[in-house]
């Protein structure tokens, strides 16, 4: 850009301050991924009728040198409050204050006067201060910041990490919000070191109870990473450039759903560590973390106890030496990055005896790269023993029932057979599915069929007990006499749920000279 005549430029700027040529634009600040509109950063722009749009990098230093920043700030506040007070929502407005203004005790009064004049709530006004502004005069800066917070304004530390003694300012100054400089956001995807710095700043804000805003977000990949790191807020061209006040309702308020920063405390690194300590100390869960080299990094007390070693003794030990049953699963997960992201569940024999039900899942970093594997196990030894006993008991019961003269069966409320003892199929030489439903009627002797069918239908219709003698066809084609008895099982309202019955071979009693059967 060609150098402009400073005196002519200054005169034009002074005129613009008076006639509205210097105006405010509003850049959205949203929550990552959910994109709830929480606030705006208000920025100054200068549209000159001859020069066009003049860069802030050109006119702000000039206004600072000429002592016009307070006048520009007052005009910016007046325009912003008058426009925004009628917009729906409870969003905040953020304004930048320069190092020069921070040495001026009247800057807090400028905010107070303009906010009161427009009736804009003090609690929705955020004053953004750069670290360099504080470094220029610590005592005066602290006094001005105290004035602002005492009046009810919020104060944000802008461009965090680019100045001097960032952590000491957070300790000594009354800040309520941190803004990560865009230089970190732009490089965090490609530079692991920068990514760790961003994660550390976000964690610092969570531990201090301060919302963190990431500046300069331009891509969805940056947005996803910030969300995964737990960043509260984001701003940048991905969500929109600065909008003139007239465009905000249609291009911001109508596009983004409005919201407020949650009052719930985020799960900070400190709380995450405490939560993990509680899990690893649990006596009910066997927990471990394994690095990509298949070495134990951390082992919970329960698993260490089952392995017969102390937790510190296990650190660094190969998992293959301690739990060989897990190795095939881990090897398969290592060979397939996709499988490593799934939860794999299996039963694993423990070296000292017993069985654990184990869950294994790959653990990824912010870029979805595998960092290791998480193992969680529950001792199911007693359950396995109980299952074995139940299977043995069930088999014993089945054999006992099959040896009994009574052959059990069940039917649904409409009379369709659901279960028949296997003895039926052996005696009648018919598969079970052929006898279920109403198929058993096909095995009834023709002379008995009409009476049996009528008795059956009458019992089903009127919910009566069934007590009937009939002949059923056998494997060799002959017929034998059987006694059938059944009763309905009802619910609390008297409706039939199931029919439970027995069948008994009474052929020997029906022969000439035999004693009659008693039901």
C-alpha positions as CSV (number, residue, x, y, z in Angstrom):
1,X,0.0,0.0,0.0
2,X,1.4,3.5,-0.9
3,X,2.3,5.7,2.0
4,X,-0.3,8.3,2.6
5,X,0.3,11.9,3.7
6,X,-0.1,11.6,7.5
7,X,-1.5,15.1,8.0
8,X,-4.2,14.6,5.3
9,X,-5.0,11.2,6.6
10,X,-5.4,12.5,10.1
11,X,-7.7,15.2,9.0
12,X,-9.8,12.8,7.0
13,X,-10.0,10.5,10.0
14,X,-11.1,13.3,12.4
15,X,-13.8,14.2,9.9
16,X,-14.9,10.5,9.7
17,X,-15.2,10.3,13.5
18,X,-17.7,13.2,13.3
19,X,-19.8,12.1,10.3
20,X,-19.9,8.3,11.0
21,X,-17.2,7.2,8.5
22,X,-15.6,5.3,11.4
23,X,-18.1,2.6,12.3
24,X,-18.4,-0.6,14.3
25,X,-18.6,-4.2,12.9
26,X,-19.6,-7.3,14.9
27,X,-17.7,-10.6,14.6
28,X,-19.6,-13.6,16.0
29,X,-18.2,-15.6,18.9
30,X,-19.8,-19.1,19.1
31,X,-19.5,-22.4,20.8
32,X,-17.5,-24.9,18.7
33,X,-19.5,-27.6,16.8
34,X,-22.9,-26.7,18.4
35,X,-22.3,-23.1,17.1
36,X,-24.5,-21.3,19.7
37,X,-24.1,-17.6,19.3
38,X,-22.8,-16.3,22.6
39,X,-21.4,-12.9,21.8
40,X,-19.6,-10.5,19.3
41,X,-16.2,-8.8,19.2
42,X,-16.8,-5.2,18.1
43,X,-14.1,-3.9,15.7
44,X,-13.6,-0.5,14.3
45,X,-13.7,0.1,10.5
46,X,-13.1,3.3,8.4
47,X,-14.7,3.8,5.1
48,X,-13.3,6.9,3.3
49,X,-15.2,8.3,0.3
50,X,-11.9,8.7,-1.6
51,X,-9.5,6.1,-0.2
52,X,-12.1,3.4,0.3
53,X,-11.8,1.0,3.2
54,X,-8.7,2.0,5.2
55,X,-6.9,-0.8,7.1
56,X,-7.1,-0.7,10.9
57,X,-3.4,-1.4,10.9
58,X,-3.0,2.0,9.4
59,X,-5.5,4.3,11.1
60,X,-5.4,2.9,14.7
61,X,-1.7,3.6,15.4
62,X,-2.3,7.1,13.8
63,X,-5.3,7.7,16.1
64,X,-3.3,6.5,19.1
65,X,-0.4,8.9,18.4
66,X,-2.9,11.7,17.9
67,X,-4.7,11.0,21.1
68,X,-8.0,10.1,19.4
69,X,-8.5,6.6,20.6
70,X,-10.8,7.6,23.5
71,X,-13.0,9.6,21.1
72,X,-13.0,6.6,18.7
73,X,-13.9,4.2,21.6
74,X,-16.8,6.5,22.7
75,X,-18.2,6.6,19.2
76,X,-17.8,2.9,18.8
77,X,-19.5,2.1,22.1
78,X,-22.4,4.6,21.3
79,X,-23.1,3.0,17.9
80,X,-22.8,-0.6,19.3
81,X,-25.0,-0.1,22.3
82,X,-27.7,1.7,20.4
83,X,-27.8,-1.0,17.7
84,X,-27.5,-4.1,19.9
85,X,-29.9,-3.1,22.7
86,X,-32.9,-4.0,20.5
87,X,-31.5,-7.3,19.3
88,X,-33.0,-10.4,20.9
89,X,-30.8,-12.5,23.2
90,X,-28.3,-12.0,26.1
91,X,-25.1,-12.1,24.1
92,X,-22.1,-10.1,25.2
93,X,-20.1,-7.4,23.3
94,X,-16.3,-7.3,23.5
95,X,-14.3,-4.2,22.9
96,X,-10.5,-3.7,22.6
97,X,-8.6,-1.3,24.8
98,X,-5.1,-0.2,23.7
99,X,-2.0,0.1,26.0
100,X,-2.3,3.9,25.9
101,X,-5.9,3.9,27.0
102,X,-5.1,1.5,29.8
103,X,-2.9,4.2,31.3
104,X,-5.8,6.6,31.3
105,X,-8.1,6.4,34.4
106,X,-11.0,7.8,32.4
107,X,-11.4,4.8,30.1
108,X,-13.6,3.1,32.7
109,X,-15.8,6.2,32.8
110,X,-16.2,6.1,29.0
111,X,-17.6,2.6,29.2
112,X,-19.9,3.5,32.1
113,X,-21.3,6.7,30.5
114,X,-22.0,5.2,27.2
115,X,-23.6,2.0,28.6
116,X,-25.8,4.0,31.0
117,X,-26.8,6.4,28.2
118,X,-27.9,3.5,26.0
119,X,-29.3,1.3,28.8
120,X,-27.1,-1.6,27.9
121,X,-26.3,-4.1,30.8
122,X,-22.9,-3.7,32.2
123,X,-22.6,-7.5,32.7
124,X,-22.8,-8.1,28.9
125,X,-19.8,-5.8,28.2
126,X,-16.4,-7.4,27.9
127,X,-13.2,-5.3,27.8
128,X,-10.4,-7.0,26.0
129,X,-6.8,-6.2,27.1
130,X,-3.6,-7.4,25.4
131,X,-0.6,-8.5,27.5
132,X,1.5,-5.8,26.0
133,X,-0.9,-3.2,27.4
134,X,-0.4,-4.5,30.9
135,X,3.4,-4.8,30.5
136,X,3.7,-1.1,29.7
137,X,2.6,0.0,33.2
138,X,1.6,-2.6,35.7
139,X,0.3,-0.4,38.5
140,X,-1.8,1.9,36.3
141,X,-3.2,-1.1,34.3
142,X,-4.2,-2.9,37.5
143,X,-6.0,0.2,38.8
144,X,-8.0,0.7,35.6
145,X,-8.9,-3.0,35.4
146,X,-10.1,-2.9,39.1
147,X,-12.3,0.1,38.1
148,X,-13.8,-1.8,35.2
149,X,-14.5,-5.0,37.3
150,X,-15.9,-3.0,40.2
151,X,-18.4,-1.4,37.8
152,X,-19.5,-4.9,36.7
153,X,-17.7,-5.2,33.4
154,X,-15.9,-8.4,32.4
155,X,-12.2,-8.2,31.5
156,X,-10.6,-10.6,29.0
157,X,-6.9,-11.2,28.5
158,X,-6.5,-11.0,24.8
159,X,-3.7,-12.6,22.6
160,X,-2.7,-14.8,25.5
161,X,0.8,-16.3,25.1
162,X,2.2,-13.6,22.9
163,X,3.3,-11.1,25.6
164,X,5.4,-11.2,28.8
165,X,4.6,-13.1,32.0
166,X,1.2,-14.3,30.9
167,X,0.7,-16.5,34.0
168,X,1.6,-13.7,36.4
169,X,-1.0,-11.5,34.9
170,X,-3.7,-14.1,35.4
171,X,-2.6,-14.3,39.1
172,X,-2.5,-10.6,39.8
173,X,-5.1,-9.0,37.4
174,X,-8.9,-9.4,37.7
175,X,-9.4,-11.2,34.4
176,X,-12.6,-13.3,33.8
177,X,-11.8,-14.7,30.3
178,X,-8.8,-15.8,28.2
179,X,-8.4,-15.4,24.4
180,X,-5.9,-17.6,22.6
181,X,-4.0,-15.7,20.0
182,X,-4.7,-16.7,16.4
183,X,-1.1,-17.5,15.7
184,X,-1.4,-20.6,17.9
185,X,-4.8,-21.6,16.3
186,X,-3.5,-21.4,12.8
187,X,-0.6,-23.8,13.4
188,X,-1.9,-26.2,16.0
189,X,-3.1,-28.8,13.4
190,X,0.4,-29.2,11.9
191,X,2.6,-28.5,15.0
192,X,2.3,-30.9,17.9
193,X,4.1,-28.5,20.2
194,X,1.7,-25.7,19.4
195,X,-1.2,-28.1,19.9
196,X,0.0,-28.9,23.4
197,X,0.3,-25.2,24.2
198,X,-3.4,-24.7,23.1
199,X,-4.5,-27.7,25.1
200,X,-2.6,-26.4,28.1
201,X,-4.1,-22.9,27.9
202,X,-7.6,-24.4,27.6
203,X,-6.9,-26.6,30.7
204,X,-5.6,-23.6,32.5
205,X,-8.8,-21.7,31.8
206,X,-10.9,-24.6,33.0
207,X,-8.9,-24.9,36.3
208,X,-9.2,-21.2,36.9
209,X,-12.9,-21.1,36.0
210,X,-12.4,-18.8,33.1
211,X,-14.0,-19.3,29.6
212,X,-11.4,-19.6,26.8
213,X,-11.9,-18.1,23.4
214,X,-9.9,-19.3,20.4
215,X,-9.3,-16.6,17.8
216,X,-8.7,-16.9,14.1
217,X,-10.6,-20.2,13.5
218,X,-10.8,-20.6,9.7
219,X,-11.4,-24.3,9.1
220,X,-13.8,-27.0,10.4
221,X,-10.7,-29.2,11.3
222,X,-9.6,-26.4,13.6
223,X,-13.1,-26.2,15.1
224,X,-13.3,-30.0,15.7
225,X,-9.9,-30.0,17.4
226,X,-10.8,-27.1,19.7
227,X,-14.1,-28.8,20.6
228,X,-12.2,-32.0,21.4
229,X,-9.8,-30.1,23.6
230,X,-12.7,-28.6,25.5
231,X,-12.4,-25.0,24.2
232,X,-15.5,-23.0,25.3
233,X,-15.7,-20.4,22.5
234,X,-14.3,-19.7,19.0
235,X,-14.3,-16.8,16.5
236,X,-12.9,-16.4,13.1
237,X,-13.8,-16.3,9.4
238,X,-15.3,-19.8,9.6
239,X,-18.2,-18.3,11.5
240,X,-18.2,-15.0,9.8
241,X,-16.2,-11.8,9.4
242,X,-17.2,-8.5,11.0
243,X,-20.7,-7.5,10.1
244,X,-22.1,-3.9,10.0
245,X,-24.8,-3.4,12.6
246,X,-27.6,-3.4,9.9
247,X,-26.5,-6.9,8.7
248,X,-26.3,-8.6,12.1
249,X,-30.0,-9.6,12.5
250,X,-30.1,-11.3,9.1
251,X,-26.6,-12.7,8.8
252,X,-25.9,-13.7,12.4
253,X,-28.9,-13.7,14.7
254,X,-31.0,-15.5,12.0
255,X,-28.3,-18.0,11.2
256,X,-26.9,-19.0,14.6
257,X,-29.0,-20.3,17.4
258,X,-28.5,-18.1,20.4
259,X,-27.2,-19.5,23.7
260,X,-25.2,-18.7,26.8
261,X,-22.0,-20.2,28.1
262,X,-23.0,-23.1,30.4
263,X,-22.8,-22.4,34.1
264,X,-21.7,-26.0,34.6
265,X,-18.1,-26.3,35.3
266,X,-16.1,-28.0,32.6
267,X,-14.2,-31.2,33.3
268,X,-10.8,-29.6,33.7
269,X,-7.5,-31.6,33.6
270,X,-7.4,-31.5,37.3
271,X,-10.9,-33.0,37.7
272,X,-10.1,-35.6,35.0
273,X,-7.0,-36.7,36.9
274,X,-9.0,-37.0,40.1
275,X,-11.6,-39.0,38.3
276,X,-9.0,-41.4,36.8
277,X,-7.3,-41.7,40.3
278,X,-10.7,-42.8,41.7
279,X,-11.2,-45.4,38.9
280,X,-7.7,-46.8,39.2
281,X,-8.1,-47.0,42.9
282,X,-11.4,-48.9,42.6
283,X,-11.5,-52.4,44.0
284,X,-14.2,-53.5,41.6
285,X,-12.6,-52.8,38.3
286,X,-9.4,-54.1,36.8
287,X,-8.0,-51.2,34.8
288,X,-4.8,-50.6,32.8
289,X,-3.4,-48.4,30.1
290,X,-1.0,-49.9,27.6
291,X,1.3,-47.9,25.2
292,X,1.7,-48.8,21.5
293,X,4.8,-50.8,22.5
294,X,2.5,-53.2,24.5
295,X,3.9,-52.0,27.8
296,X,1.9,-51.2,30.9
297,X,1.9,-47.5,31.6
298,X,-0.6,-47.5,34.5
299,X,-2.3,-50.3,36.4
300,X,-5.2,-50.1,38.8
301,X,-5.0,-51.5,42.3
302,X,-7.6,-54.2,41.6
303,X,-5.7,-55.6,38.6
304,X,-2.4,-55.4,40.4
305,X,-3.9,-57.4,43.2
306,X,-5.0,-60.1,40.9
307,X,-1.6,-60.3,39.3
308,X,0.0,-60.4,42.8
309,X,2.3,-57.4,42.3
310,X,2.3,-53.7,43.3
311,X,1.2,-51.0,40.8
312,X,4.6,-49.5,40.6
313,X,6.2,-52.9,40.0
314,X,4.0,-53.4,36.9
315,X,4.8,-50.1,35.2
316,X,6.8,-50.7,32.0
317,X,6.3,-54.5,32.1
318,X,5.3,-56.1,28.7
319,X,1.6,-57.1,28.8
320,X,2.5,-60.4,27.1
321,X,4.4,-61.5,30.3
322,X,1.5,-60.9,32.5
323,X,-1.8,-61.3,30.5
324,X,-0.9,-63.4,27.5
325,X,-4.6,-63.9,26.8
326,X,-5.0,-60.3,25.8
327,X,-2.1,-60.3,23.3
328,X,-4.0,-61.7,20.3
329,X,-6.7,-59.1,20.6
330,X,-4.1,-56.3,20.9
331,X,-2.2,-57.6,17.9
332,X,-5.3,-57.6,15.8
333,X,-6.1,-54.0,16.9
334,X,-2.6,-52.9,16.0
335,X,-2.9,-54.4,12.6
336,X,-6.1,-52.6,11.8
337,X,-6.4,-48.9,12.8
338,X,-10.2,-49.1,12.2
339,X,-10.5,-52.0,14.6
340,X,-8.5,-50.2,17.3
341,X,-11.2,-47.6,17.6
342,X,-13.9,-50.2,18.3
343,X,-14.6,-51.7,21.7
344,X,-13.6,-55.4,21.8
345,X,-15.1,-57.6,24.5
346,X,-13.9,-61.1,25.4
347,X,-13.3,-63.5,28.3
348,X,-9.7,-63.7,29.5
349,X,-8.2,-66.4,31.7
350,X,-6.2,-64.8,34.6
351,X,-2.8,-66.3,35.4
352,X,-3.6,-66.9,39.1
353,X,-6.9,-68.6,38.1
354,X,-10.4,-67.3,37.4
355,X,-11.8,-65.4,34.4
356,X,-12.3,-61.7,33.6
357,X,-14.7,-60.2,31.1
358,X,-12.4,-57.7,29.4
359,X,-13.1,-54.6,27.3
360,X,-10.3,-53.2,25.1
361,X,-10.4,-50.0,23.1
362,X,-7.8,-47.8,21.4
363,X,-7.1,-44.4,22.9
364,X,-6.6,-41.5,20.4
365,X,-5.2,-38.0,20.6
366,X,-6.7,-34.8,19.3
367,X,-5.8,-35.8,15.7
368,X,-7.3,-39.3,16.1
369,X,-3.9,-41.0,16.2
370,X,-3.6,-44.1,18.4
371,X,-1.8,-43.3,21.7
372,X,-2.3,-46.6,23.4
373,X,-5.0,-49.0,24.6
374,X,-7.4,-48.9,27.6
375,X,-8.2,-52.2,29.3
376,X,-11.1,-52.7,31.7
377,X,-11.9,-56.0,33.3
378,X,-14.5,-57.4,35.7
379,X,-14.0,-60.7,37.6
380,X,-16.7,-63.1,36.4
381,X,-15.2,-66.2,37.9
382,X,-18.1,-66.7,40.3
383,X,-20.6,-66.0,37.6
384,X,-18.9,-68.6,35.3
385,X,-19.1,-71.2,38.2
386,X,-22.7,-70.4,38.8
387,X,-23.5,-70.7,35.1
388,X,-21.9,-74.1,35.0
389,X,-23.9,-75.3,38.1
390,X,-27.1,-74.0,36.5
391,X,-26.3,-75.8,33.2
392,X,-25.7,-79.0,35.2
393,X,-28.9,-78.5,37.2
394,X,-30.9,-77.8,34.0
395,X,-29.6,-81.0,32.4
396,X,-30.4,-83.0,35.5
397,X,-33.9,-81.5,35.6
398,X,-34.4,-82.3,31.9
399,X,-33.4,-85.9,32.3
400,X,-35.6,-86.2,35.4
401,X,-38.6,-84.8,33.6
402,X,-38.1,-87.1,30.6
403,X,-38.1,-90.1,32.9
404,X,-41.4,-89.1,34.6
405,X,-44.7,-90.6,33.3
406,X,-46.2,-87.1,33.0
407,X,-45.2,-85.3,29.8
408,X,-45.5,-81.5,30.2
409,X,-46.7,-79.1,27.6
410,X,-47.7,-75.4,27.4
411,X,-50.0,-73.5,25.1
412,X,-50.7,-69.8,24.6
413,X,-54.0,-68.1,25.5
414,X,-55.5,-69.1,22.2
415,X,-54.6,-72.8,22.6
416,X,-51.7,-72.9,20.2
417,X,-49.0,-75.3,21.6
418,X,-45.7,-73.6,22.5
419,X,-43.8,-76.4,24.1
420,X,-44.0,-80.2,24.1
421,X,-41.9,-82.6,26.1
422,X,-39.4,-84.4,23.7
423,X,-41.2,-87.7,24.8
424,X,-44.2,-86.6,22.6
425,X,-42.0,-86.6,19.5
426,X,-40.4,-89.9,20.3
427,X,-43.8,-91.6,20.9
428,X,-45.6,-90.1,18.0
429,X,-42.8,-90.1,15.5
430,X,-43.4,-86.5,14.5
431,X,-41.1,-83.5,14.6
432,X,-41.7,-81.0,17.3
433,X,-42.7,-78.2,14.8
434,X,-45.3,-80.5,13.3
435,X,-47.0,-81.1,16.6
436,X,-46.9,-77.4,17.8
437,X,-49.7,-75.0,17.1
438,X,-52.7,-77.1,16.2
439,X,-50.7,-79.9,14.5
440,X,-51.2,-82.3,17.4
441,X,-54.9,-82.7,16.4
442,X,-53.7,-84.6,13.3
443,X,-52.5,-87.4,15.6
444,X,-55.9,-87.9,17.3
445,X,-57.9,-91.1,16.5
446,X,-60.7,-90.3,14.0
447,X,-63.3,-91.7,16.4
448,X,-62.1,-89.3,19.2
449,X,-61.4,-86.3,17.0
450,X,-64.8,-84.6,17.1
451,X,-65.1,-84.9,20.9
452,X,-61.5,-83.8,21.6
453,X,-61.8,-80.8,19.3
454,X,-65.1,-79.7,21.0
455,X,-63.7,-80.2,24.5
456,X,-60.5,-78.2,23.6
457,X,-62.4,-75.3,22.0
458,X,-64.9,-75.1,24.9
459,X,-62.1,-75.0,27.4
460,X,-60.2,-72.3,25.5
461,X,-63.4,-70.2,25.0
462,X,-64.7,-70.5,28.6
463,X,-61.3,-70.8,30.3
464,X,-62.2,-74.2,31.8
465,X,-59.8,-76.9,33.0
466,X,-59.1,-79.7,30.5
467,X,-59.6,-83.3,31.6
468,X,-59.8,-85.7,28.7
469,X,-58.9,-89.2,27.6
470,X,-58.0,-89.7,23.9
471,X,-56.1,-92.0,21.6
472,X,-53.0,-90.7,19.8
473,X,-51.2,-92.3,16.8
474,X,-47.8,-93.8,17.6
475,X,-44.7,-94.4,15.6
476,X,-45.8,-97.8,14.3
477,X,-49.2,-96.4,13.2
478,X,-51.1,-97.9,16.1
479,X,-53.0,-95.8,18.7
480,X,-52.5,-95.6,22.5
481,X,-54.7,-94.1,25.1
482,X,-53.5,-90.9,26.9
483,X,-54.9,-88.8,29.7
484,X,-54.6,-85.0,29.2
485,X,-55.0,-82.5,32.0
486,X,-54.5,-78.7,31.8
487,X,-55.3,-75.5,33.7
488,X,-55.0,-71.9,32.6
489,X,-52.7,-69.4,34.3
490,X,-54.3,-66.0,34.7
491,X,-53.1,-62.4,35.3
492,X,-54.4,-60.1,38.1
493,X,-57.4,-59.2,36.0
494,X,-58.4,-62.8,35.2
495,X,-57.1,-62.9,31.6
496,X,-55.5,-66.2,30.5
497,X,-51.7,-65.9,30.0
498,X,-50.8,-69.5,29.3
499,X,-52.1,-73.0,29.5
500,X,-50.0,-75.5,31.4
501,X,-50.7,-79.2,31.0
502,X,-49.5,-82.8,31.3
503,X,-50.1,-85.9,29.2
504,X,-49.8,-89.4,30.6
505,X,-49.8,-92.8,28.9
506,X,-52.9,-94.7,30.3
507,X,-53.1,-97.4,27.6
508,X,-52.4,-100.2,30.1
509,X,-55.4,-99.0,32.2
510,X,-57.7,-99.0,29.2
511,X,-57.1,-102.6,28.3
512,X,-59.9,-105.1,29.2
513,X,-59.8,-106.0,32.9
514,X,-57.4,-103.1,33.8
515,X,-58.2,-100.8,36.8
516,X,-59.5,-97.3,35.7
517,X,-57.0,-94.4,35.8
518,X,-57.5,-91.7,38.4
519,X,-56.6,-88.2,37.4
